[in-house]
Amino acid sequence: MAKTYVVNGATLKCVLGAAPSTLTVLPVNRVEIGGTAKANIMDCKPMVNIKPFGTCAKMAPPVPCTPMVAAWMKGKTNVLVGGMPALMSDSMAICSCGGGVIKIQKDGQ
């Protein structure tokens, strides 16, 4: 499957989360695709860019998810969005809170 750019509204899934989440890309100094803000690897702030995934299965008993991500991995380094590599559909992140792998389910386009 071809890699695509990720935009505002993309669907995310954490392997330890009970539910999917949505990526929010703030439109500050951004490039747009079809009128929607394109994401970069630093669009990873908890509760701002990445919303909770329901409950976290890593915790016992399961507790509400608080995604903690430093940066997305596997960005497109030769395409900068807001000065950082563009976020791609094969990008992923590791949650430092529970250790879950977060992937892009739908790019939002």
N, C-alpha and C positions, 0 to 999 in steps of 0.2 A: 504494500500500500504506500502511496506517495506521501511524503511529509508535507504538511500544510502549516501555514501560519496560524497561531492561536490568537483569538480576539476576545474582547469583552463578552461575557455571557457563556464562555466555554464551560462544559460540564467536566468536573473533576471527580476522581474516585480514589479513596485511600483503601488499601487492602485491609486495614484494621477498623475502618469506619463502618457504621451501620447504614449510612445513606450517602448518596452522591452530594456534591457541593457545586457551587458556581464560582467562577473566576470573575472578579470585578477589576477592570482596568480603568484607572482614572485618566481622563482625557487631557492631562497636562503635557504639553510639548510632545504630542504623539502623532504618529502616522496612522491613517485610517484605511481600512479596506471596506469598501461599500458603505461608508458612513459609520463604521464601527471601529473603536480604538484597538490597535494591534498591541499585543502584550510583549514584554521583555522579561529576561530572567530574574529581574529584581521585583517583579509584580508578585510578591510572596508574603506580604505582611498579613499576620493573622487578624481576622475580623475586618480587615480593610480589603485585601485582595482575595484571600482564601477564607471562606466561611466554614464553620464547623461541619463535620461529617456525621452528625448525630452523636452516638456514643462510641467510645474507643474500646475495642475488644482486648487491648493489651492490658488495661487496668482491671483489677479484680477487687470489688465488683466493677462492671463497666460504668464509667463516668462520662459526663459530657465531654466531647472532643474540643480541644483547643489546639488547632494546627500550629506547629512551630517549625518554620522553614527558613533557612539562611539564604538560599537562592535555588532557582531551578537549574538542573543539569541538562546538558546537550542542547544549548541554545545555538542559533545560527550565527556564528562569530563574524561572518563577512557581511551581515545585514544588521545594522544598528537601528534600534528604536529608542528614542530618548537617550542616546549615548551608550546603550547596553545591547548585547546580542538579543536578537528576536527570539521569542518563545515559539517552539515548534511542536507539532502534534506528537512527536516521539519524546519530548522532554519529560523529565520526571524529577521528583523531589523526595527527600527523606525527612520525615517528621522527627525532630529531636526529642519530642515529648514521649511518643510511644514507639518510635522506630518504624512506623508504617511507610510504605512506598506509595506516593501520590502520583497518579498518571492522568493524562488527558483522555477522557472518553470521547468527547465531541469538541471540535475546535471552535465552535461558536459561529462559523461562517454559514 
